[in-house]
Amino acid sequence: MSVSAILLLVEILSSIGVLEFTAAAPLVAPIVGICYGINGNNLPSKQEVVDMFKSRGIPRMRIYSPDEEIIQALRGSRIELVMDVAGDTIQSLTDPNVAADWVHRYITSYSQDVNFKYIVVGNEVHPNYDLAPYILPAMTNIQNAISSANLVTKVSTAIDTTLVTNSYPPNNSVFTADASPYIGPIINFLVKNEAPLLANLYPYFAYVNNQKDIDLHYALFTQQGTNDIGYQNLFDAMLDSIYAALEKIGAPNLEVVVSESGWPSAGGDGALVDNAHVYYFRLIKHAYSGSGTPKRPGRPIQTFLFAMFDENQKPGAEVERHFGIFNPDKSPKY
Ligand SMILES: *[C@@H]1O[C@H](CO)[C@@H](O)[C@H](O)[C@H]1NC(C)=O
């Protein structure tokens, strides 16, 4: 059972028939990617990390700022890049000229041989944050500049699940009264641009915060059969709660891309190597299986695993520093 993480990915993918091999490296359908955060003082060089993605056939990467060393290293690879705008530059991008310069510098200059999939303006921004009023104007300016350059890259934002409420059963879920005036216009923008909404989904935190009502097996995809609301796992229930809220706000056809999901190996209740191993294994298999969720059946689920490495300088609770799939020495944790 204790095989390398990507061996795991490759084994799972070949067993469900989505893996093709090229002469150079395994080429995996771009459904699952890995988030590459750099808040550590013991991590491999950026070039080495990009080489890990290449050699292990990881088809997608999410980074949290337009890091030119990483973008440069990605040149010529077919890795699909999801790139956040740095939080502290979002406000400046409400000026269309600044946004045009930003797109020119970080996207257009590399777009010949770097595959930019989504640009993320705002990660887990809440409607009461100072940044909230700048998100849609910055998204609009960046999308306009990208479209003027004739690129197909889509702009979006990554929400967390605190923006929805009443999510049991998932079909009853709605955006909160606070969130609706913030997210409604953003959703209209996404629909108009045929871009997906991004959402960070953590069954781990839902489980930890409500262990009385949530069974570990339900959070880990290991429950036998479905529960009385028709769900086999909490991930699907959380994803469908967002789809239900989107239906009620008038966007029934908007796709949700899971922009982060993971399980920590230490630092909190249920944070164990064995649990994390099972979570990542099952999540990858589920995402690729094409079973979808009860509300959106029959399709793969675009998902980013959080994260490439344990980040020893990440602030917050201890558990935040134990989401890595790989160790700092590049060996797989699972
Ligand atoms: C889910 O909610 C929508 C309304 O938002 C309704 O049309 C649909 O029938 C519901 N589905 C189920 C399975 O209850």
PDBQT file of the ligand as one rigid body, heavy atoms in Angstrom, charges set to zero:
ROOT
HETATM    1  C1  LIG A 401     -33.102  20.478  -5.758  1.00  0.00    +0.000 C 
HETATM    2  O1  LIG A 401     -33.532  21.820  -5.690  1.00  0.00    +0.000 OA
HETATM    3  C2  LIG A 401     -34.082  22.330  -6.888  1.00  0.00    +0.000 C 
HETATM    4  C3  LIG A 401     -34.491  23.769  -6.631  1.00  0.00    +0.000 C 
HETATM    5  O2  LIG A 401     -33.418  24.538  -6.283  1.00  0.00    +0.000 OA
HETATM    6  C4  LIG A 401     -35.270  21.501  -7.337  1.00  0.00    +0.000 C 
HETATM    7  O3  LIG A 401     -35.728  21.970  -8.591  1.00  0.00    +0.000 OA
HETATM    8  C5  LIG A 401     -34.884  20.050  -7.431  1.00  0.00    +0.000 C 
HETATM    9  O4  LIG A 401     -36.017  19.268  -7.710  1.00  0.00    +0.000 OA
HETATM   10  C6  LIG A 401     -34.262  19.574  -6.147  1.00  0.00    +0.000 C 
HETATM   11  N1  LIG A 401     -33.793  18.220  -6.299  1.00  0.00    +0.000 N 
HETATM   12  C7  LIG A 401     -33.983  17.287  -5.388  1.00  0.00    +0.000 C 
HETATM   13  C8  LIG A 401     -33.409  15.961  -5.695  1.00  0.00    +0.000 C 
HETATM   14  O5  LIG A 401     -34.612  17.490  -4.371  1.00  0.00    +0.000 OA
ENDROOT
TORSDOF 0
